[in-house]
Amino acid sequence: IRLAIGKQVNKSGSEEERIMSAGAGSSVETPKIELLSAWFCPYAQRAWIALEEKCKGEISVTESMKITPPIFFEKTPLLLEKHPNAQVPVIIDRRGDAEVVVYESLVCVEFVDEAMGDGKPTLLPGPPSQRAHARIWANKLDNGICTQFYNLIMKQGKILQEAAAEKILCGLREFSQHCKGPFFYGNEFSMVDIAIAPWAVGIRMDVLKHYRNFEVPRTEEYDKYWEWASAVQERPSFIATASNDLSAMIAVYLPYADGIGYCSVQGKGVTEK
């Protein structure tokens, strides 16, 4: 059931309603499962994808960070209260006697997989050895592709940009070599797919093309990547959580492309995880 309505501000300054996933019941009730998010944050999208996979229709997504021009993040009091560094995502689970607060995006994915739905892990599927394998790959891709995304968009020298671009392509080639298709573990959609989907599929790749003329080649060595990307784009959990407003996303990443980044109006350092 879609109840909670947030607000986005696009590049021109006009407001657009954004309908967020929410649980059953009145919109004035305190949600049992709440995600503190930001529409432009790929780390928050990781947690949201996991929630859509495991408990679709049972969550409330709260916009907890907005951009205040030129380079400031304004954060809600609830986010400042629940995360020591006021970062998104944060999952607040109020289903039990005691409130549970979880943050760090990949930790959120694991928590959702183990604590929600029917309690049977599906995003880290298989025996302990495969679950460990999934964690290793998620961390590898986080460091090898997601981190390099920011290096590519923030570095100002051509040589540094080319080095970051090659590291992304190297990571995607290795991913392609091990991806069974259509998803990393075949038909099973897992934490490995969630780890890089917000960066490697869709609008943020368009942002890299806009600012750094970066594209993944359509050559044989990337065939599995392209097959995977197509499958991810058709996944309902990705569709439900992805922004399609390219002009707004380009505006979000302009301070990064200028090598500046963002500051917090509360005076905390700004990073996303």
Secondary structure as UniProt FT lines:
FT   STRAND          2..9
FT   TURN            11..12
FT   STRAND          15..21
FT   TURN            27..28
FT   STRAND          33..37
FT   TURN            39..40
FT   HELIX           42..55
FT   TURN            56..57
FT   STRAND          60..63
FT   STRAND          65..68
FT   TURN            69..71
FT   STRAND          72..75
FT   HELIX           77..82
FT   TURN            84..85
FT   STRAND          90..93
FT   STRAND          100..103
FT   HELIX           105..115
FT   TURN            117..118
FT   HELIX           128..141
FT   HELIX           142..146
FT   HELIX           147..154
FT   HELIX           158..178
FT   STRAND          185..186
FT   HELIX           191..200
FT   HELIX           203..212
FT   HELIX           220..222
FT   HELIX           223..233
FT   HELIX           236..241
FT   HELIX           246..252
FT   HELIX           254..257
FT   TURN            258..259
FT   STRAND          263..264
FT   TURN            265..266
//
